[in-house]
């Protein structure tokens, strides 16, 4: 929870001031994917849902949109874990980068479908590309944090044995 | 007691999360009050943390910006110097134009803001990667703000309060597509409905202005304030930037350039006025 809070605060107030090519890192999505990769389907899905819901409370997009996308992305990431793909920095980078792209594209697509047409005025391709690359570069860090997060979570450790 | 097999359990978890998300979306669209209370409670915990982190990390972020945006800053510096020179050169003309507008409004008995009480609010900077037609301000029901109240800057109207909670509110900006705004072209008395067309775009009036009405580029535009309107009358909106004639409908289509800059708002003023007169805190 402390990790999630720190990432949230960083995402809200620090990350926007450190843009690369006009795009700031989408750290919460990276952490959700890493949580699924390191923890499995249910941990990834529940963590993604709750974290997405909390982030929803800070933005103008409908409450539940990020919860939906992050939950589904965490679920998908958990399947990659269950398929026993050998964990390596490259695998993690590809999974987190690809997952970020999928998550952001889904977020924008669903948002527009729900009437959030302002999303269409954003440089969506650039956001997806740059944020995915940034998250891929930070993949090792995300994985370390996610492993540490689940190891330090006694309830989750017992409940979600996979 | 039977135990679900892992695959089925995972699918059930996903279905449960999807259903919960859809329920949340549905409740949010309906303005479900407890959800707003949760939002207020969570934000009251996180916002102070975020505020304090800003002061800790600002040396790093400032250093990054000066590194990553050096060329942009240089260009901007040159541009600002040029603009300053232009502004100084035009200041007399600008103040004369403003005086003329005020004089014109007074001449037709316009009472700017109508003496209604106002509250000044700071725009909470919450930049994400994605654009929005809304801004957030640090005033809410605790300060007498109500849903529907008009929001202005010293230049003119910028939007309307769309969501309000204890200590903060959301403001829908005028450039939101299909945001309806009753306007009047000063000097003609012509009343029509203007709509936003997106970020950085002028408002557009597509119908309601007949062929015979003489409208010129540069004519000032204010809120119409007709009965039932969401805005008080005579708030400055902008100036006519283009006039076209629709030969089929025999009506004029006009574009209105907003005088308030919507892309870099720092402070705004909320007029404590609602259409039903409910402005008590």
Interface residues (C-beta under 8 A of the other chain):
Chain A: X5 X8 X9 X10 X12 X13 X14 X16 X17 X18 X19 X20 X23 X24 X26 X41 X42 X45 X46 X49 X53 X54 X56 X57 X58 X59 X60 X61 X62 X63 X64 X65 X67 X68 X71 X72 X75 X78 X108 X111 X114 X117 X118 X119 X121 X122 X127 X131 X162
Chain B: X6 X9 X10 X13 X14 X17 X18 X20 X21 X22 X23 X24 X25 X26 X27 X28 X29 X35 X38 X39 X42 X43 X46 X49 X50 X51 X53 X54 X57 X58 X60 X61 X64 X65 X68 X125 X126 X127 X128 X129 X130 X131 X132 X133 X134 X136 X170 X176 X177 X198 X199
